[in-house]
């Protein structure tokens, strides 16, 4: 029996509890008048990095591409300032792209196509893996609005049901999946 199986047997003998995403974290996005225009864009080094779907590559954050916005525009929306340990989720166009923010090289925020998951009350790596799983991705696609540009509302996203096993189980799942990811990269 694997360590994971032992933990599940120990902590979840009656099955895993499910919770709404909005119960596990705060979901914040850039909205309305606080969007930004080309006039708010500056050169690298003159403002904050504004993360976009193109910064999410194969489930990882890629900071080599970027748009930068003025410090004034950055300071205008403290609720979407992005930090290590937050999760970025694409709610428009490339719906469902997700990545954990790690090794952030600059002060950063998000563009209107994304939401940032903050105050995460579980293992952030676990939540990232769950959100990127085929099961949850199918749910996300099913709630995406129909139109020329798919879109998932923050309200609909907050109501997504996801598994919420106890922390030792989450940590073991992350350990196993991180190991697998490293081996796959090699």
C-alpha positions as CSV (number, residue, x, y, z in Angstrom):
1,X,0.0,0.0,0.0
2,X,1.4,3.4,-0.9
3,X,1.8,6.3,1.5
4,X,-1.0,8.1,-0.3
5,X,-3.4,5.1,0.1
6,X,-2.5,4.9,3.8
7,X,-3.2,8.6,4.3
8,X,-6.5,8.4,2.5
9,X,-7.5,5.4,4.5
10,X,-6.5,7.2,7.7
11,X,-7.9,10.6,7.0
12,X,-10.8,9.9,4.6
13,X,-12.3,6.5,5.4
14,X,-15.7,7.8,4.3
15,X,-14.5,9.6,1.2
16,X,-13.2,13.1,0.5
17,X,-15.2,16.2,1.4
18,X,-16.0,18.6,-1.5
19,X,-16.1,22.4,-1.1
20,X,-16.9,25.4,-3.3
21,X,-13.8,27.1,-4.5
22,X,-15.1,30.4,-2.9
23,X,-14.9,28.6,0.5
24,X,-11.3,27.8,0.0
25,X,-9.9,31.1,-1.3
26,X,-10.8,34.7,-2.3
27,X,-11.2,35.2,-6.1
28,X,-10.2,38.6,-7.3
29,X,-10.2,40.1,-10.7
30,X,-9.6,43.4,-12.5
31,X,-13.0,44.9,-13.3
32,X,-14.8,47.9,-14.8
33,X,-13.2,51.3,-14.7
34,X,-10.0,49.8,-13.2
35,X,-9.1,48.0,-16.4
36,X,-6.3,49.6,-18.3
37,X,-5.5,51.1,-21.7
38,X,-2.4,51.5,-23.8
39,X,-1.8,54.8,-22.1
40,X,-1.3,52.9,-18.9
41,X,1.4,50.7,-20.4
42,X,5.1,51.5,-19.8
43,X,8.5,49.9,-20.6
44,X,10.0,47.1,-18.4
45,X,11.5,48.6,-15.3
46,X,9.1,51.6,-15.3
47,X,6.2,49.8,-13.7
48,X,4.6,46.6,-12.5
49,X,4.3,43.4,-14.6
50,X,0.7,42.8,-15.7
51,X,0.3,39.0,-16.0
52,X,-1.8,37.7,-18.9
53,X,-2.8,34.2,-20.2
54,X,0.5,34.2,-22.2
55,X,2.4,34.1,-18.9
56,X,0.9,30.6,-18.2
57,X,2.9,28.0,-20.2
58,X,2.3,24.3,-19.5
59,X,0.9,25.0,-16.1
60,X,3.9,27.1,-15.0
61,X,4.4,30.8,-14.8
62,X,6.7,32.3,-17.5
63,X,7.8,35.8,-16.7
64,X,9.9,36.4,-19.8
65,X,7.0,37.9,-21.7
66,X,5.1,40.8,-20.3
67,X,3.2,44.0,-20.4
68,X,4.1,46.6,-17.8
69,X,1.7,49.1,-16.4
70,X,2.3,52.4,-14.5
71,X,2.8,52.3,-10.8
72,X,-0.3,54.5,-10.4
73,X,-2.4,51.9,-12.2
74,X,-0.8,49.1,-10.2
75,X,-1.5,50.9,-6.9
76,X,-5.1,51.5,-7.9
77,X,-6.1,47.9,-7.4
78,X,-4.4,46.4,-4.3
79,X,-6.8,43.5,-4.2
80,X,-5.2,42.0,-7.4
81,X,-1.6,42.6,-6.6
82,X,0.0,39.2,-7.1
83,X,2.4,37.5,-4.8
84,X,4.3,34.2,-4.5
85,X,1.8,31.5,-3.4
86,X,-1.2,33.0,-5.2
87,X,-2.8,31.1,-8.1
88,X,-3.5,32.7,-11.5
89,X,-6.6,31.4,-13.4
90,X,-7.7,32.4,-16.8
91,X,-11.4,33.3,-17.0
92,X,-11.6,34.7,-20.5
93,X,-10.5,33.3,-23.9
94,X,-8.0,30.7,-22.8
95,X,-10.4,29.6,-20.1
96,X,-9.0,27.3,-17.5
97,X,-5.3,27.9,-17.8
98,X,-3.9,27.9,-14.3
99,X,-0.6,28.2,-12.6
100,X,0.9,28.8,-9.1
101,X,2.9,32.0,-8.7
102,X,6.5,31.1,-7.7
103,X,9.7,33.0,-8.0
104,X,8.0,36.3,-9.0
105,X,10.8,38.6,-10.3
106,X,8.8,41.9,-10.2
107,X,5.9,43.4,-8.5
108,X,2.9,42.1,-10.5
109,X,-0.8,42.4,-11.0
110,X,-3.2,40.7,-13.5
111,X,-4.9,41.8,-16.7
112,X,-8.7,41.6,-17.1
113,X,-8.6,38.1,-18.6
114,X,-7.4,36.6,-15.3
115,X,-8.4,36.2,-11.7
116,X,-6.0,35.7,-8.8
117,X,-6.8,33.3,-6.1
118,X,-5.7,34.7,-2.7
119,X,-5.8,33.7,1.0
120,X,-5.8,30.0,0.0
121,X,-6.9,27.8,2.9
122,X,-5.3,24.6,1.6
123,X,-2.1,23.6,0.0
124,X,-1.7,26.0,-3.0
125,X,0.1,23.4,-5.1
126,X,-2.7,20.9,-4.5
127,X,-5.3,23.5,-5.5
128,X,-3.3,24.3,-8.7
129,X,-3.2,20.6,-9.6
130,X,-6.9,20.2,-8.9
131,X,-7.9,23.2,-11.0
132,X,-5.7,21.9,-13.9
133,X,-7.1,18.4,-13.7
134,X,-9.3,17.0,-16.5
135,X,-12.3,16.7,-14.2
136,X,-12.3,20.3,-13.1
137,X,-11.3,21.6,-16.6
138,X,-14.4,19.9,-18.0
139,X,-16.5,21.6,-15.3
140,X,-15.0,25.0,-16.2
141,X,-15.6,24.5,-19.9
142,X,-19.2,23.6,-19.1
143,X,-19.8,26.8,-17.2
144,X,-18.0,29.1,-19.7
145,X,-20.4,31.5,-21.3
146,X,-21.2,30.9,-25.0
147,X,-20.0,33.5,-27.4
148,X,-17.1,34.4,-29.6
149,X,-14.9,34.7,-26.5
150,X,-15.6,32.1,-23.8
151,X,-15.8,33.6,-20.3
152,X,-16.3,32.2,-16.8
153,X,-17.8,34.6,-14.2
154,X,-16.1,35.0,-10.8
155,X,-19.4,33.9,-9.3
156,X,-19.6,30.7,-11.3
157,X,-15.9,30.0,-10.5
158,X,-16.5,30.5,-6.8
159,X,-19.3,27.8,-7.0
160,X,-17.1,25.1,-8.5
161,X,-17.0,22.1,-6.3
162,X,-13.6,20.7,-5.7
163,X,-12.2,17.9,-3.5
164,X,-10.9,19.0,-0.2
165,X,-9.0,16.2,1.6
166,X,-7.1,16.9,4.8
167,X,-3.8,18.7,4.6
168,X,-1.6,15.6,4.9
169,X,-3.3,14.0,2.0
170,X,-3.0,17.2,-0.1
171,X,0.8,17.4,0.7
172,X,1.4,13.8,-0.3
173,X,-0.5,14.3,-3.6
174,X,1.6,17.4,-4.3
175,X,4.8,15.5,-3.5
176,X,3.9,12.7,-5.8
177,X,2.8,15.0,-8.7
178,X,5.8,17.2,-8.3
179,X,8.1,14.2,-8.5
180,X,6.3,12.9,-11.6
181,X,6.5,16.4,-13.2
182,X,10.3,16.6,-12.5
183,X,10.8,13.1,-14.0
184,X,8.7,13.9,-17.0
185,X,10.8,17.1,-17.6
186,X,14.0,15.0,-17.5
